[in-house]
Amino acid sequence: MKQDIFQAIADPTRRAILALIAIQSLTPNAMAEKFDMSRQAVSKHIKVLQECELIRPEPSGREIYYHFNPKKMQELDDWIAQFRKTWETQFNQLDEVLSTIKKKKK
């Protein structure tokens, strides 16, 4: 079953794995060393991330290195961008209200 990308990134460990391999590709063993969990537990997180295409495997000899997939993350960013303009407008309006209140107090 293919995982939902938002469910995948909702987990803090999976977000930490994404942050790690965004810097450099890593094997599951190397990732497990960064967390206080077993390699099997890390492998379950990797499976979810791979099903969502947020990471991709690349065999190298007897090891499998996992790489960050920026194209999939871009899709996520594109979806969020439609809402970004709304909240930025609201924050700008809030800044104006706060600025007006500060000026009145002086």
N, C-alpha and C positions, 0 to 999 in steps of 0.2 A: 504494500500500500504506500503510495506516495505521500509524503508528509507535507503539511502546509508550512510555507516559509515563515509565517508569523509564529506558529507554534515552535518552529525550530529555533528562532532567535529569542523567544521568550525565556528560554533557559539560560541562566547566567554562565554555566559551564560552557555551553555551546558558543555563547558570545565571546567568552575568553579564548576558546579554541580558535574562533575566527580571527580574533585580534592577534593571536600568536602566529598563525600561518599567513596572515596578511604581510607580516614582516619577512618571513622565510618559510619555505616548505619544510614540513617535518614528518617523521614517521610516527606511527601510533605510540611506540615505546618512548620516543623523545617527548611526545605530548604528555604521556602519563607521568613522566618525571616532573613535569611542571605543576601537577595537581596532586592532591592527597587522595588518590583513588587508583584502583587497579587498571591495568591495561584493558581488561574486558569492559570495564565501565566506560573508559574513553572510547573504545571501539563502538559501543552502542551510540554514543553521541556522534561519532564520525559517520555512522550509518545514516542517521537522521539528516545530518548536514549534506551528505552525498546525495541522498534521495531528493533533497530540495535543490540540488545543483549549486549549492553555495561553495562547495569544495569539489575538487576533482582529483582522482588518484593518478599517480604516474609510477608504474613499476620501475625499479632500478636495481637490477641484480635480484637479490633475495628480499629486498626491502620494498615497501610501497611508501612513496612520499605523497603527501596531500598538499595541494595548492589551493590558494584562495581564488575564487571565481569572481572577479570584479564586475563582469557583465551582469551576473545575476543580482549582485548588490545594487547595480545601477538601476535595474528594473524596480527594485524596492524603493530606491530613492526617487525615481520618477513617479511612483504611485503616491509617495508621501508629499512630493512637491505640490500637488494639487491642493493640499491642505495648508502648506507652509505659508502661502500668500495670505490666507485668511487669518491665521494666528499672528503673523507679523503685523498685519493691519490693526488687529485688536491690541497688540502690545504697543504699537505706536500711538494709538488713541489713549491708552492708559498712561503712557509717558506724558502726553500733552495735558491730561487731567491732573496728574501729579505735579507737573511743572506749574500749572495755573494755581493750584492749592498752595504751593510753596511761595509763589509770588504774593499771594493774598496775605499770608502770615507775616511777611516782612513789613 
